[in-house]
Amino acid sequence: MRVYISVDMEGIAGISHGKPTNRDDSGYRDACRLMEGETNAAIEGAYDGGADEVVVNDSHGSMYNLAPDRVDQRARLVQGRKTLSMVEAAADGHFDVALFVGYHARAGHPRGTIAHTYSGAPTLTTLNGKPVGEYGINGIYLGALGIPVGMVSGDDALAEEVADWMPWAERVVVKRGLGWQAADSLHPSAAQALVKAGAKRAVERARSADAGGLRPLVLAAPIAVELQLTHGGQADFAALIPGFTRVGDRGARFEAQGGIEAYRAFVSAVRMARLADE
């Protein structure tokens, strides 16, 4: 039983504002400690549920936030500027289930804490016209590999979105979103206990004969990937990528033939859009 864990920071309990999630902020190291706590809780829960191997992808910002010597030594840790970002290393083995820890609501959500989608460039991302966040973008990539998302943790706004996109996944709520830069959070120890229990349930379900009702997130092709960006210049840059078309005042659209292509198109567009502001 191989378990893939992708860990972000904005959805971690105790983090209610964007500033501590940045490396140059005085509260960044404390935020990393909170991130490490929920990471280890997920690892422990996965092993308690029957995992044989756990791989953790440090998926926040520049993606080297977790101190390797503070992460449960039973897990492998993937860090750094990765081509495939939040899903790096998933394709190098046959994982049975994925766990998303510290995730957050989509860009444009009215009350999700630090809500965004990969960067500040997209103000809204849709798949086949349906608003989606990182959980879904990453989920369709993993789904194309046959890997179901078994658990997602973060705020209640995220849980509501995940219930719509992946109703089979365990949804662990560690805080209540009060708006863009505010949250009503559980104590870290209480949040970690919930994450551990959710991870254990997810892995136990994945080990059952029918995978406990878990299933990969797969969308029928073609998959329309559309990003509404911060301004028209970003959309112009994104639309330079072959296969993209310019739509509306500040949008770019791509039609993918599967989850992997949709994921690659989205990430490429986000990275290209950033160049417009340099």
Buried (B, 14 or more C-beta within 10 A) or exposed (E): BBBBBBBBBBBBBBBBBBBBBEEEBEEBEEBBBBBBBBBBBBBBBBBBBBBEBBBBBBBBBEBBBBEEEEBBEEBEBBBEEBEBBBBBBBBEEEBBBBBBBBBBBBBBBEBBBBBBBBBBBBBBBBBEEEBBBBBBBBBBBBBBBEBBBBBBBBBBBBBBBBEEBBEBBBBBBBBBBBBBEBBEBBEBEEBBBBBBBBBBBBBBBBBEEEBBEBBBBBBEEBBBBBBBBBBBBBBBBBBEBEEBEBBEEBBBBBBBEBBBBBBBBBBBBBBBBBEBEE
